[in-house]
């Protein structure tokens, strides 16, 4: 339904979250010409194929993702590196140092993550 509201030949980009997209709908829209291109740096269940040394698209376990990747240059998949900016890295360092200092001085931190209970 989402793609039916777009102009024919549109280009769809998703750099947010893989769970927000329907890969099968994207594939169908590309095949029909509704979409002329698709770019992403995210997929749902991306740990199945991102950060792995793959020799070819044939090694991608998800058949829909495999077919999308094989549609290059209509489909472009890039690494998810949105946090790799000077500002983001500086913020990560600052927050980490603030948390470390807070732990040293108070014994806790406002950013404490509760671990799940062991079973």
WOVEN-V155290 format. One record per pair of residues at least 4 apart in sequence whose ideal C-beta (glycine too) atoms are under 8 Angstrom apart, sorted by the first residue. I is the first residue (numbers start at 0). J is the second residue. D is the distance in Angstrom with one decimal. If there is no record, write none. Layout:
BEGIN
i=I j=J d=D
i=I j=J d=D
END
This chain:
BEGIN
i=0 j=4 d=7.3
i=1 j=5 d=7.5
i=1 j=21 d=7.8
i=1 j=24 d=7.1
i=2 j=9 d=7.8
i=2 j=11 d=7.5
i=2 j=24 d=6.2
i=2 j=25 d=7.7
i=2 j=28 d=4.2
i=2 j=33 d=5.2
i=2 j=34 d=6.5
i=3 j=33 d=7.4
i=5 j=9 d=4.3
i=5 j=11 d=7.6
i=5 j=33 d=6.7
i=5 j=34 d=7.5
i=7 j=32 d=6.2
i=7 j=33 d=5.9
i=8 j=32 d=6.9
i=8 j=33 d=7.9
i=8 j=34 d=7.7
i=8 j=35 d=4.3
i=9 j=33 d=7.2
i=9 j=34 d=5.7
i=9 j=35 d=6.6
i=10 j=34 d=6.9
i=10 j=35 d=6.0
i=10 j=36 d=4.0
i=10 j=37 d=7.1
i=10 j=38 d=7.2
i=11 j=25 d=6.7
i=11 j=28 d=7.5
i=11 j=34 d=5.5
i=11 j=36 d=7.4
i=11 j=37 d=5.1
i=11 j=38 d=7.6
i=12 j=37 d=7.6
i=12 j=38 d=4.7
i=12 j=39 d=7.0
i=13 j=17 d=7.6
i=13 j=19 d=6.5
i=13 j=20 d=5.1
i=13 j=38 d=7.7
i=13 j=39 d=4.8
i=13 j=41 d=6.2
i=14 j=39 d=6.9
i=14 j=40 d=5.3
i=14 j=41 d=6.6
i=14 j=79 d=7.7
i=14 j=81 d=6.5
i=15 j=19 d=5.6
i=15 j=41 d=6.8
i=16 j=41 d=5.9
i=17 j=39 d=7.7
i=17 j=41 d=4.1
i=17 j=42 d=4.2
i=17 j=43 d=4.1
i=17 j=44 d=7.3
i=17 j=45 d=5.6
i=18 j=43 d=4.8
i=20 j=24 d=7.9
i=20 j=25 d=6.3
i=20 j=39 d=7.4
i=20 j=41 d=7.9
i=20 j=42 d=7.9
i=20 j=43 d=7.4
i=21 j=25 d=6.6
i=22 j=26 d=6.3
i=22 j=42 d=7.1
i=22 j=43 d=7.4
i=22 j=61 d=7.7
i=22 j=63 d=4.5
i=22 j=64 d=6.2
i=22 j=67 d=6.5
i=23 j=27 d=6.3
i=23 j=63 d=5.5
i=24 j=28 d=6.2
i=25 j=29 d=6.4
i=25 j=34 d=6.9
i=25 j=37 d=5.6
i=25 j=67 d=6.8
i=26 j=30 d=6.3
i=26 j=63 d=5.7
i=26 j=66 d=6.0
i=26 j=67 d=5.8
i=27 j=31 d=6.1
i=27 j=33 d=8.0
i=28 j=33 d=4.1
i=28 j=34 d=4.2
i=29 j=33 d=7.7
i=29 j=34 d=4.8
i=29 j=35 d=8.0
i=29 j=36 d=8.0
i=29 j=37 d=6.1
i=29 j=67 d=7.6
i=29 j=70 d=6.1
i=29 j=73 d=6.0
i=29 j=74 d=7.0
i=35 j=73 d=6.9
i=36 j=73 d=5.3
i=36 j=74 d=7.3
i=36 j=75 d=7.5
i=37 j=67 d=7.0
i=37 j=70 d=7.9
i=37 j=73 d=6.8
i=37 j=74 d=4.9
i=37 j=75 d=7.5
i=38 j=74 d=7.5
i=38 j=75 d=4.5
i=38 j=76 d=7.7
i=38 j=77 d=7.4
i=39 j=75 d=7.8
i=39 j=76 d=5.8
i=39 j=77 d=7.8
i=40 j=76 d=7.1
i=40 j=77 d=4.8
i=40 j=78 d=6.2
i=40 j=79 d=4.2
i=40 j=80 d=7.2
i=40 j=81 d=7.3
i=41 j=45 d=6.4
i=41 j=79 d=5.7
i=42 j=48 d=7.5
i=42 j=49 d=7.3
i=42 j=61 d=7.8
i=42 j=64 d=5.9
i=42 j=76 d=8.0
i=44 j=61 d=7.1
i=45 j=49 d=4.4
i=45 j=79 d=7.8
i=46 j=50 d=7.2
i=47 j=59 d=7.9
i=47 j=60 d=5.5
i=47 j=61 d=6.4
i=48 j=53 d=6.7
i=48 j=58 d=8.0
i=48 j=59 d=4.9
i=48 j=60 d=6.8
i=48 j=61 d=7.0
i=48 j=64 d=6.6
i=49 j=78 d=7.6
i=49 j=79 d=7.3
i=53 j=58 d=4.5
i=53 j=59 d=6.6
i=54 j=58 d=6.0
i=56 j=65 d=5.4
i=56 j=68 d=4.6
i=56 j=69 d=5.0
i=57 j=65 d=7.1
i=59 j=64 d=5.5
i=59 j=65 d=4.1
i=59 j=68 d=6.2
i=60 j=65 d=7.8
i=61 j=65 d=6.3
i=62 j=66 d=6.3
i=63 j=67 d=6.4
i=64 j=68 d=6.3
i=65 j=69 d=6.4
i=66 j=70 d=6.8
i=67 j=74 d=5.0
i=67 j=76 d=7.6
i=68 j=74 d=6.5
i=68 j=76 d=6.0
i=70 j=74 d=4.3
i=71 j=75 d=6.7
i=81 j=87 d=7.7
i=82 j=87 d=4.5
i=82 j=88 d=7.6
i=82 j=91 d=7.4
i=83 j=87 d=6.9
i=83 j=88 d=7.1
i=84 j=88 d=6.7
i=85 j=89 d=6.2
i=86 j=90 d=6.4
i=87 j=91 d=6.4
i=88 j=92 d=6.5
i=89 j=93 d=6.2
i=90 j=94 d=6.1
i=91 j=95 d=6.2
i=92 j=96 d=6.3
i=93 j=97 d=6.2
i=94 j=98 d=6.3
i=94 j=110 d=7.4
i=95 j=99 d=6.2
i=96 j=100 d=6.2
i=97 j=101 d=6.2
i=98 j=102 d=6.4
i=98 j=108 d=4.7
i=98 j=110 d=5.4
i=99 j=103 d=6.5
i=100 j=104 d=6.1
i=101 j=105 d=5.6
i=101 j=107 d=7.2
i=101 j=108 d=4.4
i=101 j=109 d=7.1
i=102 j=106 d=6.8
i=102 j=107 d=6.8
i=102 j=108 d=5.4
i=107 j=111 d=6.0
END
